[in-house]
Amino acid sequence: MAQVKEFFLPDDLYYDRKEHIWGRIEADGVRAGLDAFGACAAGTFAYIKLLPKGRQVQKGRPFGSMEAGKYVGPLKAPVSGTIVEHNQEVLDNPRLANTDHYDHGWFVVIAPSNLDADLADLAHGGGVLPWLAAEVKEYEEGGKLKPQEERECA
Amino acid sequence: MRVRLLDLGSVPYVESQTIYHGVAYAMTDASPNTISLMSPESPYVSIGFHQQLEKEIDLDYCAKRGLPVLRREVGGGAVYLDRGQLFMHFIFHREDLPRKVEDLYKLFIRPIVDTYRGFGIAAEHRPLNDIVVGSRKIGGTGIASIGQAMVVAGSVMFDFDAETMSQALKVSSEKMRDKVYQSLQDYMTTMTRELGAPPPRDEVRAALVANLGKSLGVELEPGALTAEERKTIRGLNRRFASSRWLHQKGGLSRRGITIKGGLTVVEAEHKAPGGLIRVTARLKDGDIDDLSISGDFTFHPAPLLGHLERSLRGQRLDAQGLAAAIREFYAVTGVQAPGVAPEDFANALVLLRENQPA
């Protein structure tokens, strides 16, 4: 696992370094959600909209959108493929994306079409901790993230 | 860091939305960070990205007034916009801005606050994203990630038409509309209201540009839209005008209306044995700030209903506390309300909590 300050990122997942979307490889496809750092930056989720099941998505293109803490943004696919599952629980209770990032707070499952190539540039395993540490350091030192004692994140 | 300034003056109403979206969508790694300033040539209504048009807007009223409606890709609620506001947008590379939303708002709001202060208006930033003068809000702001860009949108308020705003919103009753209008009157302000007359527009714009440069620590470079940006904007003009874009199903439930941070107007209903109770309230930090009670129940003598409404101001939305206060009111006044127990009023009021905007 990778833990930097309050941010916990399981290192068995794959992470889009820019979007902070995680992917977990499962039998039916790649389950995707937002990691702890991304959720902290976005603020409290108020609404989540997801593309319908059966829709094809491209890696780096939106599979949905979210509204949180006076902010709206796309949710971008970590891999290309077809959306095969939605998380109705997170649609009904968007705050799960803030409080239960890696379990009940997931968004979609994507049946991948080009998995090996798509995973190549995602952070994984031993690469997660140094990336996360650098990310937190960069944002804190650059004044882009408040000091830990002033942050209010799950 | 280079920052391009697009000082565009008055633009067609559609483009007052599509220009900043277009600059964001056309952004590449080589694009400069951009700040745009503009006002719409004619009035319109804008709804938030995730809102459902039919639920939020009185379309008959807008049609009668000839008021077009546009869906933006920035969040928040429906708002009436016209030449009384000077729109400002940051369209920046994400890596050049603070990561946390609240820090982004600080950066964006500071030059607006400094500009108001320069004209003698005691504005301040009230987190998360309000600018206030005392208890009154003077402009709102919103953030969206669009294309490669992070966009922060806000305005300088020369003037604001609360009457048209309250008419354009779809509300569940005229009482609710009255309360929205009154709350906008009571809790919104503008430069015109603060100063007694609108200040010269050019002077305000010049002050804002100077404050932007100072706040960001850069010299703003006056610039123009590129050919690629213009092409993107033309495409967005068509998309934003399409019925499919406007009528897409949203789902962000806003059964109440936010006037400013911590201040909402909300309505709720409860069916008591003696009739329907409808409560329309302004809530301040979740407590009752102002209240109207209506319905088809009997309350005798009727003038006491107004007394009950006033006696509940300042109350928390707590079922037990409310029921106790209303029981006491019944006992002291001897009011007759067949089939409507104090607990029925309390139940209606507690429902307000659930109906507050997200």
Interface residues (C-beta under 8 A of the other chain):
Chain A: C40 A41 A42 G43 A46 Y47 K49 S65 E67 A68 G69 K70 Y71 V72 G73 P74 Y139 G142 G143 K144 L145 K146 R151
Chain B: G48 F49 H50 E73 V74 G75 G76 L97 P98 R99 K100 V101 E102 D103 Y105 L128 N129 T141 G142 I143 A144 S145 G250 G251 L252 A358
